[in-house]
Amino acid sequence: MTKSIDSNHYRLDCAGKTLDLSSPTIMGVVNLTPDSFFDGGVYGSTVNPAQLGRALDSAMAMVRAGAEIIDVGGESTRPGANPVSAEEEIRRTAPFIERLRQQSDVLISIDTYKTEVADKALHIGANIVNDISGFSFDPAMPEVCARHQSGVVLMHTPARPGSLRWSQDSGAEDEEVMRRVTGFLRHSVELATSHGIESIVLDPGLGFGKTVKENYRLLARLDELHALGWPVLAGLSRKSFLGQAIKRPGSDAPPPSERLFATISASTIALMNGADILRVHDVEAAVEARAVVLATHGASE
């Protein structure tokens, strides 16, 4: 990684491609799963040529809209999700990654915490491993990433997806969420750097085992994570804590399909508070939010 002096402008070397974070970057999400919380089942099984084509069309549309990274997932990590085998995850993601790499030089991220899945994806053209466990679920993951010289996204989570539940505010003390998250991520960074990994992005894990208030506290203090010395990713697209903020009195929180405006608002806040990467389902909206933030920053200089 190279970093310009007195700024948060990073350039990461990711398995032969450069991720330039001198300006905030948009990561578009393609979930090849039947059960992800927002787009599960949209693309079905990519073994089917028609469904594979639909997933590729969606990814290329994201690239044309301004996504610099496509994040590919073969297992849902929503709270309470059932795990799948590494073989099934590879079956879902490998054909897509191979075809996308043939069609585009866009950076490709594999959203997995399994070494077998990461190894296969990196071998066929992925550049980044997006590990929701911050290297805490699979001790062999750092070696695989180091061998491929990939970029890594290290996320904070307190438990495996199947053990997580939607967290409601209970009145419990949440002032220490920043301490818990930074302590976890500091350990993840130590694991990565001890294996020679130099291209690291940190993700506080918004929506993963945190109360609504804790999620907003992390969003408000996002820039503090830069004290760890690495760029920061915000993954907040259409998540439950946004629905809690916009629900009408006496009504349930709106479903993910009705959280776009809240996502745009939260994305803008994340960028204003130092996010280097936005992980989103709606690339065009994120690109416009970024443009407004950059124009505002430019006018204030």
RAZI-V354850 format. One record per helix or strand of 3 or more residues. SS is the DSSP state (h for helix, s for strand). FROM is the first residue (numbers start at 1). TO is the last residue. If there is no record, write none. Layout:
ss from to
SS FROM TO
SS FROM TO
This chain:
ss from to
s 10 14
s 17 20
s 25 31
h 49 65
s 69 73
h 86 103
s 107 111
h 115 123
s 128 131
h 141 148
s 151 155
h 161 163
h 177 194
s 200 203
h 212 220
h 222 228
s 231 235
h 240 246
h 256 258
h 260 272
s 277 280
h 283 300
